[in-house]
């Protein structure tokens, strides 16, 4: 098949078919290496940003939202969505490729924006306890509060929504994205600009990655 074929036309190709395409192999292996490398880098980066002092923003929206702990619900929603991604990826290598490349692009952008936007967490923050995500912080029991702009939880879920094809899947993940975006604000884990920024940035990142993922 010609390399200019769009991402959508590859939907449903088997892994065997995709693996026989050189460009798919190169992009997948490169994406996985970058993703693993970023995961290994994150604990030291998060340790660095957690030690530095930043600015506490005056978020007018959060002033009117009493902080409540929704860690368990957020954990269930996020990992339910990524379980769905794994299930769909078994039969759709294109989906897996665009998810990996999107995760890499978003991680690089988050590292960059977090580095330059030196922020302290919002008042009333309740630490978000996610035993799986905390592994990227350096281990269980380690919690990071200054990885603020932009919201990774909102961004990752929106990214999945933009990558999925089936209508029911998209409805479920869109509801999950909106719910988590609201809950991280209720828990005062993020400023409102972190969630809004995540939506805008993720839309354009995934749009670009889909073009890159053509094979």
BAGUKE-233015 format. One record per residue (C-alpha): y, z negated, x negated; residue number from 1; residue in one letter. Coordinates in nm, 3 decimals. Layout:
<mimis>
{mimi {Y,Z,X},NUM,A}
...
</mimis>
This chain:
<mimis>
{mimi {0.000,0.000,0.000},1,X}
{mimi {0.347,0.085,-0.129},2,X}
{mimi {0.534,-0.203,-0.290},3,X}
{mimi {0.836,-0.147,-0.065},4,X}
{mimi {0.632,-0.258,0.236},5,X}
{mimi {0.807,-0.550,0.400},6,X}
{mimi {0.688,-0.909,0.407},7,X}
{mimi {0.609,-0.886,0.777},8,X}
{mimi {0.366,-0.598,0.732},9,X}
{mimi {0.155,-0.810,0.498},10,X}
{mimi {0.103,-1.075,0.764},11,X}
{mimi {-0.268,-1.128,0.814},12,X}
{mimi {-0.388,-0.968,0.490},13,X}
{mimi {-0.688,-1.153,0.346},14,X}
{mimi {-0.664,-1.347,0.023},15,X}
{mimi {-0.905,-1.102,-0.140},16,X}
{mimi {-0.681,-0.807,-0.048},17,X}
{mimi {-0.366,-0.986,-0.161},18,X}
{mimi {-0.519,-1.101,-0.491},19,X}
{mimi {-0.602,-0.742,-0.580},20,X}
{mimi {-0.229,-0.666,-0.569},21,X}
{mimi {-0.079,-0.726,-0.913},22,X}
{mimi {0.268,-0.818,-0.788},23,X}
{mimi {0.118,-1.080,-0.555},24,X}
{mimi {-0.077,-1.240,-0.840},25,X}
{mimi {0.226,-1.249,-1.067},26,X}
{mimi {0.456,-1.397,-0.802},27,X}
{mimi {0.201,-1.652,-0.683},28,X}
{mimi {0.106,-1.775,-1.031},29,X}
{mimi {0.471,-1.786,-1.140},30,X}
{mimi {0.566,-1.975,-0.825},31,X}
{mimi {0.286,-2.230,-0.867},32,X}
{mimi {0.370,-2.289,-1.235},33,X}
{mimi {0.739,-2.341,-1.151},34,X}
{mimi {0.652,-2.567,-0.858},35,X}
{mimi {0.423,-2.788,-1.067},36,X}
{mimi {0.679,-2.797,-1.347},37,X}
{mimi {0.950,-2.908,-1.106},38,X}
{mimi {0.726,-3.181,-0.960},39,X}
{mimi {0.666,-3.314,-1.312},40,X}
{mimi {1.040,-3.308,-1.382},41,X}
{mimi {1.148,-3.481,-1.060},42,X}
{mimi {1.057,-3.844,-1.148},43,X}
{mimi {1.280,-3.847,-1.457},44,X}
{mimi {1.558,-3.666,-1.270},45,X}
{mimi {1.547,-3.908,-0.978},46,X}
{mimi {1.543,-4.205,-1.216},47,X}
{mimi {1.858,-4.065,-1.377},48,X}
{mimi {2.053,-4.010,-1.055},49,X}
{mimi {1.950,-4.348,-0.914},50,X}
{mimi {2.114,-4.529,-1.207},51,X}
{mimi {2.450,-4.356,-1.191},52,X}
{mimi {2.738,-4.458,-0.967},53,X}
{mimi {2.874,-4.216,-0.712},54,X}
{mimi {3.113,-4.194,-0.421},55,X}
{mimi {3.042,-4.347,-0.082},56,X}
{mimi {3.164,-4.112,0.190},57,X}
{mimi {3.332,-4.216,0.512},58,X}
{mimi {3.101,-4.047,0.762},59,X}
{mimi {3.261,-4.075,1.107},60,X}
{mimi {2.936,-3.987,1.283},61,X}
{mimi {2.726,-4.255,1.111},62,X}
{mimi {2.983,-4.520,1.203},63,X}
{mimi {2.872,-4.487,1.564},64,X}
{mimi {2.497,-4.479,1.497},65,X}
{mimi {2.322,-4.817,1.452},66,X}
{mimi {2.068,-4.786,1.170},67,X}
{mimi {1.700,-4.802,1.271},68,X}
{mimi {1.381,-4.750,1.073},69,X}
{mimi {1.187,-4.438,1.173},70,X}
{mimi {0.993,-4.398,0.847},71,X}
{mimi {0.651,-4.380,1.011},72,X}
{mimi {0.756,-4.121,1.270},73,X}
{mimi {0.931,-3.908,1.007},74,X}
{mimi {0.622,-3.928,0.785},75,X}
{mimi {0.393,-3.819,1.070},76,X}
{mimi {0.617,-3.527,1.171},77,X}
{mimi {0.668,-3.390,0.819},78,X}
{mimi {0.306,-3.402,0.712},79,X}
{mimi {0.187,-3.265,1.047},80,X}
{mimi {0.405,-2.961,0.980},81,X}
{mimi {0.268,-2.915,0.629},82,X}
{mimi {-0.087,-2.954,0.758},83,X}
{mimi {-0.007,-2.667,0.993},84,X}
{mimi {0.120,-2.464,0.695},85,X}
{mimi {-0.207,-2.521,0.510},86,X}
{mimi {-0.411,-2.414,0.813},87,X}
{mimi {-0.207,-2.097,0.866},88,X}
{mimi {-0.206,-2.015,0.494},89,X}
{mimi {-0.586,-2.001,0.485},90,X}
{mimi {-0.565,-1.667,0.666},91,X}
{mimi {-0.219,-1.556,0.554},92,X}
{mimi {-0.154,-1.537,0.178},93,X}
{mimi {0.193,-1.392,0.241},94,X}
{mimi {0.292,-1.710,0.423},95,X}
{mimi {0.167,-1.925,0.136},96,X}
{mimi {0.355,-1.713,-0.117},97,X}
{mimi {0.686,-1.726,0.065},98,X}
{mimi {0.646,-2.103,0.122},99,X}
{mimi {0.584,-2.168,-0.249},100,X}
{mimi {0.871,-1.947,-0.362},101,X}
{mimi {1.102,-2.105,-0.103},102,X}
{mimi {1.004,-2.456,-0.215},103,X}
{mimi {1.081,-2.363,-0.576},104,X}
{mimi {1.418,-2.212,-0.488},105,X}
{mimi {1.515,-2.507,-0.268},106,X}
{mimi {1.403,-2.762,-0.528},107,X}
{mimi {1.612,-2.594,-0.797},108,X}
{mimi {1.913,-2.584,-0.565},109,X}
{mimi {1.867,-2.949,-0.461},110,X}
{mimi {1.843,-3.062,-0.822},111,X}
{mimi {2.164,-2.871,-0.894},112,X}
{mimi {2.362,-2.997,-0.594},113,X}
{mimi {2.240,-3.355,-0.633},114,X}
{mimi {2.347,-3.347,-0.998},115,X}
{mimi {2.697,-3.225,-0.922},116,X}
{mimi {2.754,-3.420,-0.598},117,X}
{mimi {2.752,-3.777,-0.732},118,X}
{mimi {2.709,-3.980,-0.415},119,X}
{mimi {2.613,-4.332,-0.323},120,X}
{mimi {2.403,-4.372,-0.006},121,X}
{mimi {2.562,-4.437,0.334},122,X}
{mimi {2.631,-4.791,0.454},123,X}
{mimi {2.341,-4.945,0.639},124,X}
{mimi {2.080,-4.724,0.474},125,X}
{mimi {1.722,-4.817,0.555},126,X}
{mimi {1.492,-4.691,0.281},127,X}
{mimi {1.269,-4.406,0.397},128,X}
{mimi {0.912,-4.507,0.316},129,X}
{mimi {0.686,-4.207,0.264},130,X}
{mimi {0.382,-4.288,0.044},131,X}
{mimi {0.327,-3.919,-0.040},132,X}
{mimi {0.684,-3.814,-0.112},133,X}
{mimi {0.736,-4.128,-0.321},134,X}
{mimi {0.488,-3.988,-0.574},135,X}
{mimi {0.758,-3.738,-0.677},136,X}
{mimi {0.987,-4.036,-0.739},137,X}
{mimi {0.754,-4.172,-1.003},138,X}
{mimi {0.489,-4.361,-0.809},139,X}
{mimi {0.418,-4.571,-0.504},140,X}
{mimi {0.674,-4.841,-0.433},141,X}
{mimi {0.956,-4.647,-0.600},142,X}
{mimi {1.228,-4.539,-0.359},143,X}
{mimi {1.524,-4.314,-0.432},144,X}
{mimi {1.843,-4.340,-0.227},145,X}
{mimi {2.085,-4.106,-0.406},146,X}
{mimi {1.907,-3.771,-0.357},147,X}
{mimi {2.159,-3.691,-0.088},148,X}
{mimi {2.314,-3.345,-0.077},149,X}
{mimi {2.136,-3.164,0.064},150,X}
{mimi {1.863,-3.316,0.283},151,X}
{mimi {1.521,-3.218,0.153},152,X}
{mimi {1.342,-3.333,0.469},153,X}
{mimi {1.557,-3.116,0.695},154,X}
{mimi {1.554,-2.826,0.452},155,X}
{mimi {1.177,-2.815,0.405},156,X}
{mimi {1.104,-2.823,0.777},157,X}
{mimi {1.361,-2.554,0.854},158,X}
{mimi {1.215,-2.344,0.573},159,X}
{mimi {0.870,-2.366,0.735},160,X}
{mimi {1.017,-2.270,1.073},161,X}
{mimi {1.180,-1.961,0.921},162,X}
{mimi {0.854,-1.858,0.750},163,X}
{mimi {0.607,-1.901,1.036},164,X}
{mimi {0.523,-1.610,1.266},165,X}
{mimi {0.350,-1.749,1.576},166,X}
{mimi {0.583,-1.844,1.862},167,X}
{mimi {0.412,-2.176,1.940},168,X}
{mimi {0.415,-2.275,1.574},169,X}
{mimi {0.785,-2.194,1.549},170,X}
{mimi {0.871,-2.395,1.861},171,X}
{mimi {0.677,-2.696,1.730},172,X}
{mimi {0.840,-2.682,1.385},173,X}
{mimi {1.188,-2.621,1.526},174,X}
{mimi {1.152,-2.934,1.739},175,X}
{mimi {1.022,-3.119,1.432},176,X}
{mimi {1.321,-3.000,1.226},177,X}
{mimi {1.576,-3.111,1.486},178,X}
{mimi {1.400,-3.446,1.535},179,X}
{mimi {1.380,-3.526,1.164},180,X}
{mimi {1.739,-3.410,1.109},181,X}
{mimi {1.852,-3.660,1.372},182,X}
{mimi {1.623,-3.941,1.254},183,X}
{mimi {1.736,-3.931,0.889},184,X}
{mimi {2.089,-3.979,1.023},185,X}
{mimi {1.984,-4.265,1.251},186,X}
{mimi {1.813,-4.428,0.953},187,X}
{mimi {2.130,-4.365,0.746},188,X}
{mimi {1.921,-4.197,0.477},189,X}
{mimi {2.167,-3.906,0.465},190,X}
{mimi {2.526,-3.824,0.547},191,X}
{mimi {2.580,-3.573,0.827},192,X}
{mimi {2.702,-3.317,0.570},193,X}
{mimi {2.362,-3.342,0.394},194,X}
{mimi {2.183,-3.227,0.708},195,X}
{mimi {2.437,-2.958,0.797},196,X}
{mimi {2.435,-2.831,0.438},197,X}
{mimi {2.055,-2.817,0.440},198,X}
{mimi {2.057,-2.594,0.748},199,X}
{mimi {2.308,-2.346,0.607},200,X}
{mimi {2.161,-2.331,0.255},201,X}
{mimi {1.800,-2.302,0.369},202,X}
{mimi {1.874,-2.012,0.602},203,X}
{mimi {2.013,-1.797,0.322},204,X}
{mimi {1.755,-1.909,0.064},205,X}
{mimi {1.457,-1.817,0.281},206,X}
{mimi {1.617,-1.486,0.375},207,X}
{mimi {1.645,-1.400,0.005},208,X}
{mimi {1.298,-1.528,-0.083},209,X}
{mimi {1.134,-1.314,0.184},210,X}
{mimi {1.274,-1.007,0.010},211,X}
{mimi {1.148,-1.136,-0.325},212,X}
{mimi {0.803,-1.208,-0.182},213,X}
{mimi {0.737,-0.842,-0.097},214,X}
{mimi {0.420,-0.720,-0.270},215,X}
</mimis>
